[in-house]
Amino acid sequence: MKYALPLLLSLAPLAALADDPTCHGTNEAQVAALFDRWNDDVQSGDPRRVVENYAPDSMLLPTVSNTPRQTAEAKLDYFEHFLALKPKGEVVSRMIMIDCNSALDTGLYSFKLGDGKTVPARYTFTYKWFADAGQWLITSHHSSAMPEQPEAVQQVIEESD
């Protein structure tokens, strides 16, 4: 009996974490839908809609540019050029991981461009739940060409400049 109270007291913090009211609940399907939202905005052709998916303090490391994009203006500049290629993204394979108010979606995707070319790439999106905005936003997005296809990506970079 003398060990029961200390044991219960030591487990109390774990019970509190199990139902943490500050954690916004989500699941894999909802995280996958965040990519769909972003991709729908890409296909809209409106770079401002795409940039609205990113948190104000976020990083974009894009596929067809060597310049990291940290500000909304820099992201807008990138997407103005990228959307001119009329890209349509498709996830090929993915892994989703979820934590308290954050999620990671990483894997392979490809973009079919308006001219019929396809650019395969690797990607990672990290998302954070912003309670004040009531939505998930991208905090980092890294996209890079598949190593086996550097000439295809180089051609896309040259055409977008």
LINWOQUI-V611172 format. One record per helix or strand. SS is the DSSP state (H for helix, E for strand). FROM is the first residue (numbers start at 0). TO is the last residue. If there is no record, write none. Layout:
# LINWOQUI-V611172
ss=SS from=FROM to=TO
ss=SS from=FROM to=TO
This chain:
# LINWOQUI-V611172
ss=H from=3 to=17
ss=H from=27 to=43
ss=H from=46 to=50
ss=E from=53 to=60
ss=E from=68 to=68
ss=H from=71 to=82
ss=E from=87 to=98
ss=E from=101 to=111
ss=E from=117 to=129
ss=E from=134 to=144
ss=H from=146 to=159
